[in-house]
Structure formats: C-alpha cells, structure tokens
Amino acid sequence: MPVNPNKWLGIDFGLSRIGIAVSDPLGILARGLEALRWNGKDTDGVLASLAAVIRREQVGGVVMGCPGRTDGREASLAEPVRQLAARLEQLTGIPVLLRDERFTTVIARRRLLESGVRTKRHKPVIDQAAAEIILQEHLDSRRQTPPDVL
C-alpha cells in the first residue's frame, strides 16, 4: 500500500494500553484513533497490531512518546520504549521518532475533564488523547522548522 509522507501516527506507550492518534493527510491536525490493550509482555503481538494500524492508515512516519522525569533523567520505561520503537521501525520500514511525553497524560485528563468526560471510566480515551497531544506537538514543531533542517 502507498504511504503518505505527510501523514503521521502518534503513540502513547503504556504497560496496559497504548494510545494511538493519527494526523490528517496534510499533517496538520492530530486526532485520537484508538487504544490497544496489552499485557505489557507480548511485544511481538503489540508490534503486529501497531504495524497493522500503520499499514491501514498509510502513514509515512511515527512519533512515539518517550517518558522522562522532571529532573531531566530518563524514566524507567524509556529503554523499553526505545526498544519497541527500534523494532517497529525495523518491522515496518517507517521512521519512528521519539518525543518527550512528560505530562501528556495529565494534560489529556485535564482537557477531558474540562470537556465533561468522566476519566475514571474512560482510561482508553485518556491514552488516545495523550497520543493526540504527542502527535500534535510533533506536527506543530515540523511546521516551525525550515524544510532543509528536517
């Protein structure tokens, strides 16, 4: 299937769910797509699911949130995220970029609460919204960077 180089997938990695967002074909706006449930152990299964979403959506790139700590050090999940990103890139041939995801879940939860969504019952929606924030920040930064720097 052909890919659209302007269309991106955003991933919010978690140990029980992985939030996914996708951009519009022009790479301007992000929207939450789904949240994959997983047991935190079946990496091959989750990679196959992510690869299927990448093929279905025909994205040209992936941006995955990589957790950091407020003191600047890496969070404990940073290494598993890096490994998953490298394996996903190898499996799909699509570039997978890492982006700091500090506070995205907190911001997503706050935005949903402000819009009237009860977040205790909607954890998958929070994960999608966090992926949407990660992706939108990436899309916005691409528009602010001169083309020859990309």
Beta strands, then each sheet from edge to edge (+ up, - down):
strand 1: 4-12
strand 2: 17-23
strand 3: 30-37
strand 4: 59-66
strand 5: 96-100
sheet 1: 3+ 2- 1+ 4+ 5+
end
